[in-house]
Structure formats: structure tokens, C-alpha cells
Amino acid sequence: MDESEPLKEWAARREQRRPTPGERRATPLSDQPQQGAHTDPDAPRVIQQWDGYQWTPDGIAEDHAAAASETGQDADDRAERVPLPTFSKLPPRPEPWRPTQPWHQPQAPHP
């Protein structure tokens, strides 16, 4: 939250990013922290559903492909809610570095 941003605007942005009740997602069943689907696509997945306050278990899928077929539309909706950065927010380009004192290389004598 930016100090200059009103609390109502921040709360509206936060609410837009939150999942809607009934939305589903797939999470790998492993001891490792949550990772992308490409790390172990054959691992079983738990299907979770958002109840408005927390993600609750809703089922099990054999692998990433089966989980994607169960949660595909919800994943697309979730991706559309994430705002993309605007290019006007980038910082200005830094000035190129220039030495503070001129430096001259002496000429090597030719043999």
C-alpha cells in the first residue's frame, strides 16, 4: 500500500485480486513447498475450493493434467484478475557512467 493511496482504493484493489467463493485450484501433494506444475507434473494434486475465508480440500487428482481439467476455467479467471504493470511506472533511465577525471593511455613506442 502506497502512503499516498487512499485506503478505499487499496481495499478495492485487494478485493479484486481475492478469489471468489467456489473457485478451485490444484496444489501438489508433497512435503515440498507449493511449486509450479512443471516441477513434477506426474505428482498427485489436491483440489481445493475457496469458501470465502480459506482454501478447503475438495478432491484429489492423479496428476497435473487431470487437475487442470478440473480447475481450468477457474485458473483462467484468476489470471485475468492479476493486474499487469504499466510502463509509465518504470524509473527513469540512469545516466551513463563517465569517469570524473580524463584518463589517457600513453602511446607505446614502436620497435
C-alpha positions as CSV (number, residue, x, y, z in Angstrom):
1,M,0.0,0.0,0.0
2,D,1.4,3.4,-1.0
3,E,1.2,6.1,1.6
4,S,-0.5,8.5,-0.9
5,E,-3.1,5.9,-1.9
6,P,-6.5,6.2,-0.1
7,L,-7.5,3.1,2.0
8,K,-10.7,2.6,0.0
9,E,-8.8,2.3,-3.3
10,W,-6.3,-0.1,-1.8
11,A,-9.1,-2.2,-0.4
12,A,-10.9,-2.3,-3.8
13,R,-7.7,-3.5,-5.5
14,R,-7.2,-6.1,-2.8
15,E,-10.7,-7.4,-3.1
16,Q,-10.4,-7.6,-6.9
17,R,-7.4,-10.0,-6.5
18,R,-9.1,-12.2,-3.9
19,P,-10.6,-15.5,-5.1
20,T,-14.4,-15.7,-5.5
21,P,-16.3,-18.2,-3.3
22,G,-16.4,-21.6,-5.1
23,E,-13.2,-21.0,-7.1
24,R,-11.0,-24.1,-7.3
25,R,-7.2,-24.6,-7.5
26,A,-4.8,-27.6,-7.6
27,T,-1.9,-28.0,-5.2
28,P,0.7,-30.8,-5.4
29,L,0.6,-33.4,-2.6
30,S,4.1,-33.4,-1.3
31,D,6.3,-32.3,1.6
32,Q,7.9,-29.6,-0.5
33,P,6.5,-26.0,-0.6
34,Q,4.0,-25.1,-3.2
35,Q,5.7,-25.1,-6.7
36,G,4.8,-24.7,-10.3
37,A,3.2,-27.5,-12.3
38,H,6.3,-28.0,-14.4
39,T,8.4,-29.3,-11.5
40,D,6.6,-32.6,-11.0
41,P,3.7,-33.0,-13.5
42,D,3.1,-36.6,-12.5
43,A,2.6,-36.0,-8.8
44,P,-1.0,-36.2,-7.4
45,R,-2.8,-33.0,-6.7
46,V,-5.3,-31.9,-4.1
47,I,-8.2,-29.9,-5.5
48,Q,-9.0,-27.0,-3.1
49,Q,-12.1,-24.8,-3.1
50,W,-12.2,-21.2,-1.7
51,D,-15.1,-20.9,0.8
52,G,-14.8,-17.1,1.2
53,Y,-12.3,-17.3,4.1
54,Q,-9.9,-20.2,3.3
55,W,-9.0,-22.9,0.9
56,T,-10.7,-26.2,1.8
57,P,-10.0,-29.7,0.3
58,D,-12.5,-30.7,-2.4
59,G,-10.9,-33.7,-4.1
60,I,-7.8,-35.5,-5.4
61,A,-6.5,-35.6,-9.0
62,E,-4.0,-38.2,-10.3
63,D,-1.6,-35.7,-12.0
64,H,-1.3,-32.1,-13.3
65,A,-3.3,-32.9,-16.5
66,A,-6.3,-34.2,-14.5
67,A,-6.1,-31.3,-12.1
68,A,-6.0,-28.8,-14.9
69,S,-9.2,-30.3,-16.4
70,E,-10.9,-29.8,-13.1
71,T,-9.7,-26.3,-12.4
72,G,-9.1,-24.9,-15.9
73,Q,-11.7,-22.2,-16.1
74,D,-11.0,-21.0,-12.5
75,A,-7.3,-20.7,-13.3
76,D,-8.1,-18.5,-16.4
77,D,-10.4,-16.3,-14.3
78,R,-7.7,-16.0,-11.6
79,A,-5.1,-15.0,-14.2
80,E,-7.3,-12.3,-15.7
81,R,-7.7,-10.6,-12.2
82,V,-4.0,-10.0,-11.8
83,P,-3.2,-6.5,-13.0
84,L,-0.2,-6.1,-15.3
85,P,2.3,-3.3,-14.5
86,T,2.1,-0.2,-16.6
87,F,5.3,1.0,-18.3
88,S,4.8,4.6,-17.1
89,K,5.7,3.3,-13.6
90,L,9.3,2.4,-14.6
91,P,12.0,4.6,-13.1
92,P,13.9,7.0,-15.4
93,R,16.9,5.7,-17.3
94,P,20.1,6.3,-15.4
95,E,22.8,8.5,-17.0
96,P,25.7,6.5,-18.4
97,W,28.8,6.3,-16.2
98,R,31.6,8.7,-17.1
99,P,34.9,9.0,-15.3
100,T,35.4,12.1,-13.2
101,Q,38.9,12.7,-14.5
102,P,40.1,12.3,-18.0
103,W,42.4,9.2,-18.4
104,H,44.9,9.0,-21.2
105,Q,46.8,5.9,-22.1
106,P,50.4,6.6,-23.1
107,Q,51.5,5.7,-26.6
108,A,53.6,2.6,-26.7
109,P,56.9,3.1,-28.7
110,H,57.0,1.2,-32.0
111,P,60.1,-1.2,-32.3
